[in-house]
Every structure is written in structure tokens, then in C-alpha cells.
């Protein structure tokens, strides 16, 4: 089986790497599944006190959804797709151990959302983050909910409707990148922070993270219900598939 997720243990810290560098580590079903399985295993592993999440290569943390997978969705498969994200986001939100995102490049769409669900984010000056889903015809539901919890409604509206990507300085200024370091130092700095967090009292860490999750659980569930309804309508309209085909064709022509 292809290893779309690589797990490496460095003493008490586990490094989880999204491993599809040829397509900027974009999500597809097998990678989503392997990622959830890795998190569940690390949650059970008592020797692991903290987790660092990063992407393979030097271009992207993760470019978001693989449009080659999503372009074939219809109303039913589009809504069923949300169940996979519910499991993935739920696995992140349920972690009792601190999770640090080592941002080695762009984090877009669902990858931006995953990064925001991490406890801390460390990046370099070339990192870009945002919610460009509208540009490829994807309606955003989970993204705006996660962003609103962290950024407020005004910036959430900006990022959702414009589809623009923020540079590292803007991300740092609004607090979603905790620290900017030289590109070569991103993983080292993330490991250092993870070790510091992993040394905290584990019961207090677990209970603090549990309460942070409980405070937002009702909204999370409401968001998922809305996502099923909205994605069913969006994919059934045919517009999403048309826009994805156009986006992929334009990208292919730029590479030619």
C-alpha cells in the first residue's frame, strides 16, 4: 500500500508527514484515511507526548482537496465526502496531546482548516495560507466555521468570498502563525515547541484540550449538518464540477 502518511518518532514527539509531494500533498481518500489511522494510533501510544504535522517537500504543507478526485462528485457523493472530513477533523479535535503544524509551504482550503485546528503553527516567510475554494467552484462550510472561531466574522467573510491567500506576515500579525523562522529551521523549531508542550503535566494538558473542544462542539456539529446540505446542493448543480474542470485545464495549460 502506498504510504501517503509517514510517521516518524523522535523520542517523545511523533512527526506526521503528508506524503504526496508530486501533487503538493493534496488530500484524497486514501491519504485522509491513513491520516486518521495515524492520529488514532498516536493518541493511544503512551510514549508519544506531542505531535508535529508537516508536508513532504519544500513547496506545500498541503494544497487542500485533490480536485482530480472531487471533480467527479455529485450531490450524494459530495455530501458523503463530508463524513470523511467529520472523522478527520474529529480525530484532530479529540487529541489529548499537543499538535504543532510545521508549515513548510502553502496551506490552502481544507489544509488551511487542518492547520487552524492544530494548537500551534510555525512557518517561514514564504508560507501562504487561505481559503481559495471559491476559485475552483467549491462552496465553503467547514472552513468559514473554523475561521470564524479564530479570526472573527469580518476576516472570515473576506477570505471565504475573495479566495485570496494571506502571506506569512499577515498570518503572523493576526496570530495564526505563532512564529516565523528561516525555512530550513521550521521543523527544528516545531520539534522544540512540541517537546516543550509535551513536557507539561499530561492530565492538565488532556483536560485543557478536552474543555477547548467541548466549548466548540455544538457549533462543530451544526457546521457538519450544514456542510452535508450545502455540498449536496452545490455538487448537484453541476457548477462545481464545471469550475473544477476549468481550473484544472487552466493549471495544465500553464505547465505546458
C-alpha positions as CSV (number, residue, x, y, z in Angstrom):
1,X,0.0,0.0,0.0
2,X,1.3,3.5,-0.8
3,X,2.3,5.5,2.2
4,X,0.5,8.8,1.9
5,X,1.2,9.4,5.6
6,X,4.7,8.9,7.1
7,X,5.1,8.7,10.9
8,X,8.5,9.1,12.5
9,X,9.1,9.1,16.2
10,X,11.7,11.3,17.7
11,X,11.8,10.3,21.3
12,X,8.6,11.6,22.9
13,X,7.5,13.5,19.7
14,X,5.9,12.0,16.6
15,X,6.4,13.7,13.3
16,X,3.5,13.0,10.9
17,X,4.2,13.9,7.2
18,X,1.6,14.3,4.5
19,X,3.3,12.5,1.6
20,X,2.1,13.4,-1.8
21,X,4.7,15.9,-2.8
22,X,4.1,15.4,-6.6
23,X,0.6,17.0,-6.1
24,X,1.5,19.4,-3.3
25,X,0.3,16.9,-0.7
26,X,-3.3,17.4,-1.7
27,X,-5.9,15.3,0.1
28,X,-7.6,12.2,-1.4
29,X,-9.5,9.4,0.2
30,X,-6.5,7.1,0.9
31,X,-4.5,9.9,2.5
32,X,-7.4,11.1,4.6
33,X,-7.9,7.5,5.8
34,X,-4.3,6.9,6.6
35,X,-4.0,10.3,8.4
36,X,-6.9,9.4,10.7
37,X,-5.5,6.0,11.4
38,X,-2.1,7.5,12.3
39,X,-3.7,10.0,14.7
40,X,-5.7,7.3,16.4
41,X,-2.6,5.2,16.9
42,X,-0.6,8.1,18.2
43,X,-3.3,9.0,20.7
44,X,-3.1,5.5,22.1
45,X,0.7,5.5,22.2
46,X,1.8,6.5,25.8
47,X,5.4,7.0,24.7
48,X,4.2,9.9,22.5
49,X,3.7,13.2,24.3
50,X,3.3,15.6,21.4
51,X,2.8,15.5,17.6
52,X,4.2,17.6,14.8
53,X,2.4,17.7,11.4
54,X,4.1,18.8,8.2
55,X,4.2,18.2,4.5
56,X,6.7,16.4,2.2
57,X,8.9,18.6,0.0
58,X,9.6,22.3,0.2
59,X,6.6,23.7,-1.7
60,X,3.5,22.9,0.3
61,X,2.2,21.9,3.7
62,X,-0.8,20.8,1.7
63,X,-2.7,22.3,-1.2
64,X,-6.1,21.2,0.1
65,X,-8.5,18.9,-1.7
66,X,-7.2,17.0,-4.8
67,X,-9.6,18.3,-7.5
68,X,-9.0,15.3,-9.6
69,X,-10.9,13.3,-7.0
70,X,-13.6,15.9,-6.3
71,X,-14.4,16.8,-9.9
72,X,-16.5,13.6,-10.2
73,X,-18.6,14.2,-7.2
74,X,-22.4,14.6,-7.5
75,X,-24.9,15.6,-4.8
76,X,-24.8,12.3,-2.9
77,X,-21.0,11.7,-3.1
78,X,-20.4,15.3,-2.3
79,X,-22.4,15.0,1.0
80,X,-20.9,11.6,1.8
81,X,-17.4,13.2,1.4
82,X,-18.3,15.3,4.5
83,X,-18.5,12.2,6.6
84,X,-14.8,11.6,5.9
85,X,-13.9,15.2,7.0
86,X,-16.0,14.8,10.1
87,X,-13.9,11.8,11.0
88,X,-10.6,13.6,10.2
89,X,-11.5,16.8,12.0
90,X,-12.9,14.9,14.9
91,X,-9.6,12.9,15.2
92,X,-7.7,16.2,15.4
93,X,-10.1,17.8,17.8
94,X,-10.1,14.7,20.1
95,X,-6.3,14.6,20.5
96,X,-5.3,14.8,24.2
97,X,-1.7,15.6,23.1
98,X,-0.5,19.0,21.7
99,X,-0.3,19.2,18.0
100,X,2.1,21.6,16.2
101,X,1.8,22.4,12.5
102,X,5.3,22.8,10.8
103,X,4.3,24.9,7.8
104,X,6.8,24.2,5.1
105,X,4.8,25.9,2.3
106,X,1.3,26.8,1.2
107,X,-1.7,25.6,3.3
108,X,-4.8,26.1,1.3
109,X,-8.5,25.2,1.6
110,X,-9.0,22.1,3.8
111,X,-5.3,22.2,4.6
112,X,-5.7,25.7,6.0
113,X,-8.5,24.4,8.1
114,X,-6.4,21.5,9.4
115,X,-3.6,23.9,10.2
116,X,-6.0,26.1,12.2
117,X,-7.2,23.1,14.1
118,X,-3.6,22.4,15.3
119,X,-2.7,24.0,18.6
120,X,0.3,26.0,17.2
121,X,1.7,26.8,13.8
122,X,5.3,27.6,12.9
123,X,6.2,28.8,9.4
124,X,8.7,30.6,7.2
125,X,8.5,33.9,5.2
126,X,7.3,32.1,2.1
127,X,4.3,30.4,3.6
128,X,0.8,31.4,2.3
129,X,-2.5,30.4,3.8
130,X,-6.1,30.8,2.9
131,X,-9.4,29.6,1.7
132,X,-9.3,29.7,-2.1
133,X,-12.1,27.1,-2.6
134,X,-14.5,29.5,-4.2
135,X,-12.0,29.9,-7.1
136,X,-12.4,26.3,-8.1
137,X,-16.2,26.2,-7.5
138,X,-16.3,24.6,-4.1
139,X,-18.7,26.0,-1.6
140,X,-17.0,26.5,1.8
141,X,-18.8,25.4,5.0
142,X,-16.3,23.9,7.5
143,X,-13.7,26.5,6.6
144,X,-15.8,29.5,7.5
145,X,-16.9,28.0,10.8
146,X,-13.3,27.2,11.8
147,X,-12.1,30.6,10.6
148,X,-14.9,32.5,12.5
149,X,-14.0,30.8,15.7
150,X,-10.4,32.0,15.4
151,X,-10.5,35.1,13.2
152,X,-14.0,36.6,13.6
153,X,-16.7,37.2,11.0
154,X,-15.2,40.1,9.0
155,X,-11.9,38.4,8.1
156,X,-13.8,35.1,7.6
157,X,-16.1,36.8,5.0
158,X,-13.0,38.3,3.3
159,X,-11.2,35.1,3.0
160,X,-14.2,33.0,2.0
161,X,-15.6,35.3,-0.7
162,X,-12.3,36.6,-2.1
163,X,-10.4,33.2,-2.1
164,X,-7.2,35.1,-1.5
165,X,-4.1,33.7,0.2
166,X,-2.5,35.6,3.1
167,X,1.3,35.9,3.2
168,X,3.2,34.8,6.3
169,X,3.5,38.4,7.7
170,X,-0.3,38.8,7.7
171,X,-0.8,35.3,9.2
172,X,1.7,36.2,11.9
173,X,0.1,39.6,12.6
174,X,-3.3,38.0,13.2
175,X,-1.9,35.3,15.3
176,X,-2.4,32.2,13.2
177,X,1.3,31.7,12.7
178,X,2.9,31.6,16.1
179,X,6.4,32.1,14.9
180,X,8.3,32.8,11.7
181,X,11.7,31.2,11.3
182,X,14.1,30.6,8.4
183,X,12.7,27.9,6.1
184,X,15.4,25.4,7.0
185,X,14.5,25.8,10.7
186,X,10.8,25.2,10.5
187,X,10.8,21.5,11.6
188,X,13.5,22.1,14.2
189,X,11.6,24.9,15.8
190,X,8.4,22.9,15.7
191,X,10.0,19.9,17.3
192,X,11.4,22.2,20.0
193,X,8.0,23.6,20.8
194,X,6.4,20.2,20.7
195,X,8.9,18.9,23.3
196,X,8.2,21.9,25.5
197,X,4.5,21.2,25.3
198,X,4.9,17.5,25.7
199,X,6.8,18.1,29.0
200,X,3.7,19.8,30.5
201,X,1.6,17.8,33.0
202,X,-0.3,15.3,30.9
203,X,-3.6,15.2,32.8
204,X,-3.8,19.0,32.8
205,X,-3.0,19.0,29.1
206,X,-5.7,16.4,28.4
207,X,-8.3,18.2,30.4
208,X,-7.5,21.7,28.9
209,X,-7.7,20.3,25.4
210,X,-10.9,18.5,26.3
211,X,-12.6,21.7,27.5
212,X,-11.4,23.7,24.5
213,X,-13.1,21.0,22.3
214,X,-16.3,21.0,24.4
215,X,-16.7,24.7,24.2
216,X,-17.0,24.5,20.4
217,X,-18.6,21.0,20.0
218,X,-22.2,22.2,19.4
219,X,-21.1,24.6,16.7
220,X,-18.9,21.9,15.1
221,X,-21.9,19.6,14.8
222,X,-24.1,22.3,13.4
223,X,-21.4,23.1,10.9
224,X,-21.3,19.5,9.7
225,X,-25.0,19.3,9.3
226,X,-24.9,22.4,7.2
227,X,-22.0,21.0,5.1
228,X,-24.0,18.0,4.1
229,X,-26.9,20.1,3.0
230,X,-24.9,22.8,1.2
231,X,-22.5,20.4,-0.6
232,X,-25.4,18.2,-1.8
233,X,-26.9,21.3,-3.4
234,X,-23.5,22.6,-4.7
235,X,-22.4,19.4,-6.3
236,X,-25.9,18.6,-7.7
237,X,-25.9,21.9,-9.5
238,X,-23.1,20.9,-11.8
239,X,-21.4,24.2,-11.3
240,X,-18.7,22.8,-9.0
241,X,-17.6,20.1,-11.5
242,X,-17.5,22.6,-14.3
243,X,-15.4,25.1,-12.4
244,X,-13.0,22.3,-11.3
245,X,-12.6,21.1,-14.9
246,X,-11.9,24.7,-15.9
247,X,-9.4,25.2,-13.0
248,X,-7.5,22.0,-13.8
249,X,-7.4,22.8,-17.5
250,X,-6.0,26.3,-16.9
251,X,-3.4,24.9,-14.5
252,X,-2.4,22.3,-17.1
253,X,-2.0,24.9,-19.8
254,X,0.2,27.0,-17.5
255,X,2.5,24.0,-17.0
256,X,2.6,23.1,-20.8
